[in-house]
Amino acid sequence: MLEAYAIWERKVPLPPPMRDLSPGLRWHQVAHLIRDCETDKGHGPGTTFSFLDHVPGPYAVEYPPGRPEPHLDERKIHRDMDPQPDWGGIFDCRDYYILNFKPLEPNPET
């Protein structure tokens, strides 16, 4: 419990909430304008922008040319923590469900 409390004490506070958008604007509309605004500030060709969790919203991260966007191998992370479960199959089922809005039918041959 003391360790959990110490971690909680060291946590980084969230940034202050963004101010409300002008009436009639929505974040998905503003998201399309971010690249143009950043280009106008001098960010040149090859610069990419990413939203945290790839969800358009108020917090974007800039990646200058030559600096790739970091990616995590979620399957490898889970395999390293516990190699017993079939993480490939588990993630395949999850990904299928996300893309198709229905569960993956079991393969009768396996």
HURA-V66106 format. One record per residue. N is the residue number from 0. SS is DSSP state (H for helix, E for strand, - for the rest). OMEGA is omega in degrees with one decimal (none if undefined). Layout:
n->N ss->SS omega->OMEGA
n->N ss->SS omega->OMEGA
//
This chain:
n->0 ss->- omega->179.6
n->1 ss->H omega->178.4
n->2 ss->H omega->178.1
n->3 ss->H omega->179.4
n->4 ss->H omega->179.5
n->5 ss->H omega->177.2
n->6 ss->H omega->179.9
n->7 ss->H omega->179.3
n->8 ss->H omega->-177.6
n->9 ss->H omega->-174.2
n->10 ss->- omega->178.9
n->11 ss->- omega->-179.1
n->12 ss->- omega->177.3
n->13 ss->- omega->176.6
n->14 ss->- omega->179.8
n->15 ss->- omega->-178.3
n->16 ss->- omega->177.9
n->17 ss->- omega->176.7
n->18 ss->- omega->-178.8
n->19 ss->- omega->175.4
n->20 ss->- omega->175.7
n->21 ss->- omega->179.4
n->22 ss->- omega->179.0
n->23 ss->- omega->178.5
n->24 ss->- omega->175.4
n->25 ss->- omega->-175.9
n->26 ss->H omega->-179.2
n->27 ss->H omega->175.9
n->28 ss->H omega->-179.2
n->29 ss->H omega->-178.2
n->30 ss->H omega->-180.0
n->31 ss->H omega->-177.9
n->32 ss->H omega->-173.1
n->33 ss->H omega->-179.0
n->34 ss->H omega->179.8
n->35 ss->H omega->180.0
n->36 ss->H omega->-179.1
n->37 ss->H omega->176.6
n->38 ss->H omega->177.6
n->39 ss->H omega->178.9
n->40 ss->- omega->177.1
n->41 ss->- omega->177.5
n->42 ss->- omega->-169.8
n->43 ss->- omega->-179.9
n->44 ss->- omega->-179.7
n->45 ss->- omega->177.1
n->46 ss->- omega->177.1
n->47 ss->E omega->179.8
n->48 ss->E omega->179.4
n->49 ss->E omega->174.9
n->50 ss->E omega->177.7
n->51 ss->H omega->-176.9
n->52 ss->H omega->178.4
n->53 ss->H omega->177.2
n->54 ss->- omega->179.8
n->55 ss->- omega->-178.1
n->56 ss->- omega->-171.8
n->57 ss->- omega->-174.4
n->58 ss->- omega->179.5
n->59 ss->E omega->177.4
n->60 ss->E omega->179.8
n->61 ss->E omega->175.5
n->62 ss->E omega->179.6
n->63 ss->- omega->179.8
n->64 ss->- omega->178.9
n->65 ss->- omega->177.6
n->66 ss->- omega->-176.0
n->67 ss->- omega->175.4
n->68 ss->- omega->-179.1
n->69 ss->- omega->178.0
n->70 ss->- omega->176.4
n->71 ss->- omega->173.5
n->72 ss->- omega->-174.5
n->73 ss->H omega->179.7
n->74 ss->H omega->179.8
n->75 ss->H omega->179.5
n->76 ss->H omega->-179.9
n->77 ss->H omega->178.2
n->78 ss->H omega->179.9
n->79 ss->H omega->179.8
n->80 ss->H omega->-177.3
n->81 ss->- omega->-175.5
n->82 ss->- omega->-175.3
n->83 ss->- omega->-176.8
n->84 ss->- omega->175.7
n->85 ss->- omega->-176.0
n->86 ss->H omega->178.0
n->87 ss->H omega->178.8
n->88 ss->H omega->179.6
n->89 ss->H omega->-179.6
n->90 ss->H omega->176.1
n->91 ss->H omega->178.7
n->92 ss->H omega->179.5
n->93 ss->H omega->-178.1
n->94 ss->H omega->178.0
n->95 ss->H omega->-179.3
n->96 ss->H omega->-179.6
n->97 ss->H omega->-176.5
n->98 ss->H omega->-171.8
n->99 ss->H omega->179.3
n->100 ss->- omega->174.6
n->101 ss->- omega->-178.1
n->102 ss->- omega->175.1
n->103 ss->- omega->178.8
n->104 ss->- omega->179.4
n->105 ss->- omega->178.2
n->106 ss->- omega->-176.7
n->107 ss->- omega->-177.6
n->108 ss->- omega->-178.7
n->109 ss->- omega->none
//
